[in-house]
Amino acid sequence: MRVLQILVSFFLLGAQSISVNAENALDTVLMGDDAGCKVGPLEQFGRYLGDWNIEDEALSPDGTAWVQGSGARWNFTCVGGGIAIQDFWMPNPTVANPEPGVGTNLRMYEPETGDWNVAWTATRTPGFTHIRARQDTAGNIVMHYVAPKLSPARRITFFTPTETGWNWVLELSFDGEQTWKPVYKIDATLRK
């Protein structure tokens, strides 16, 4: 129910911004104010606010080596002064793929459960993916796909940021989530 209330509020704030000029439209929906996403539970993903350069690597199909990716830009923004955190994934072009797909997540905290509900969509995988996340005792955020259910099972871990940036890993499980195998890694550093 809270997710629906947040989405309705977000829609109403967005509709309200249509009537203002472009110069202050983002300020009207409080997208220029990060303070609400840097306190309390929202700080869990609020720590990642900013514009990041991404270096990535994927496990080779035969599982014997890590292969450098083309990298990306990943921008995290506070929405509505603390309603949600939205990010924009923008991969760098490659020779084989000159127009990479882009994607966005909308991350909303559920105080009743202590979970994050994440809505993901991207140009290469249109539709809605529901992901649930929770901060673990080490301060990392662990995300699990809810719908659609994927086979093999997947989880993503955002590691606690350091002074130089943060890391992220995608893992697959082939044994009913008993063990996990890293298949894709990200290293994020702040864009200058």
N, C-alpha and C positions, 0 to 999 in steps of 0.2 A: 504494500500500500504506500509506503514512504517513497519508493522509487517512482510510482505514478504521480505522487504529489510533487516530487522534484521535477519530473519531466514537464508537468503542466505549468509549474512556476517558471521553468526555463523557457517554455514556449511563450508564455505571457510576457515575460521580460523581453524576449526576442521580438514579439509583435509590437511591443511598445517602442522598441528602438527604430522601427521602420519610419515612425513619424518624425524623427529627429534628423538633423543633417549628418552627413557622413563624418564630419570632423569629431563629433563627440558621441557617436553611436556606441562604440565599445565602452566608453565611460558610463553610459546610461545603464548598461547591463552589468556594470561593475567588473568588467574584464581587465581593467587597468589596476585593480586593487588586489594584491596577493595576500594581504594580511590575514584574511579569514581562512586561508589554506595553509597557514604556517603555525597554527596553534591547535592544541587538542589532538584528537584522532586524525584530523585532516592533514596534520603534519607528516603522517606516514608516507603519503604520496606527495605532499607539499615539498618535501625535501628535494624532489626531482624537478621543481619548477625551473624553467630556464630554456635556453636554446643550446642544444648539444650536438657536437660532432660525434659520429658513430663510426668506430672501426669494428668490423665483424669478421667472423670466421665460422665455417661450417665443416662438420665431419664429412670426409669423403664418402661416397656411396659404399665403398668396400670396408669402411670403418678403420682404415689404417693411418690416415693423416688428416690434419686440419688444413683447410684451404681458405686463403684470405678472400674476403668478399669485397664488394665495391663500396661499402660504407653507406652512410645515410646522414640525414639531419633529423633530429627528433626534438620537437618543441612542446614543452609542458606549460599550460596556462591555467590560472585559477579562474573559475567561472562563477559569476554572481557573488563575488566577495566571500565565497566559501560554500556554495551550493554543491559544486563538483569540481573535478580537475579533468581538463580535456587535453589530450595530446595529439600531435599531428606527426605521423611517420612519413618521411620523404626520402626514399632511397636515391642514391646517386645513379646516374645513367651509366650503362656499360656498352661496349661495342655490340655484344650479343643482344642487349635489351635497352635500346636508346630511350624508351619512354617507360620508366619503371612505374609500377602501381603505387599509389599513395593510400594511406589509411588513417583512421582516427579512432581513439578510445574516449569514452566518457566514463569517468570513474566516480562513483557515488558511495559514500560511507553510510552504512546502516547501524545506527547506535544501538538498536535493540539486539543485534546479533554480534556486533564487533567485526562484521565482514564488509568487504567492498564488493559491490556489484559493478561489473565492467561491461560496457557495450562496445564491441569492436566491429568495424566494417572497413572494407578496403575495395579499391577499384578492381583488383584481380580476383577477389573472392566476395562478390556482392552479397548482401544479405546481412543478417544480424547474428553475431556470435556472443553468447552470454558467458562471461568468465566470472568466477568468484575468487576473491583474494583475502588473505589474512596475514597480519604481521606475526612472525614467529618470535620465540623467546630471545633469539639472537638479534632481533631488529630487522631481519630481512622480510620482504613481502613475497609470499608464495601464492601463485595463481594457478587455479585448476579450471579447465574447460567444463562448463555445465551443459550447454546446448549450442550447436549440435554435439552429441557425444562423438568423439573422434577415436579411431582405432589405428595405431596404438594410442593409449592414453598419453596426454601431454601435461607438463607443468612448466611454469616459468617462474624463476626466482629473480627478484630485484634485490641486489645486495646493498647493504647499508653504504651510503655515500661516504667518501673520504674527502680530503682537501683537494684532491686532483680530479675527482669525478666519481663514477660508479660503474659497476659491472652487472651483467644480466646473463642468464643462461636458460635455454630451452632444453628440456630433457624429455625423453620418451620412455615408456615402460612397456615391456613385452610380456610381463608376468603378473598382470593384475595389480599393478602399482606396488609391488613388493620391492623392486629395485628400479633404479632410474639410470638412463644412459644419456650424457650430454651430447647434443647434436648440433647446437648453434650457440655461439657466444658473442656478446656485445661488450665493448669497452667505450664508455661515454666520457668525453671531456668537454668542458664549457667552451662554446664558440666565442671568439673575441671580436 
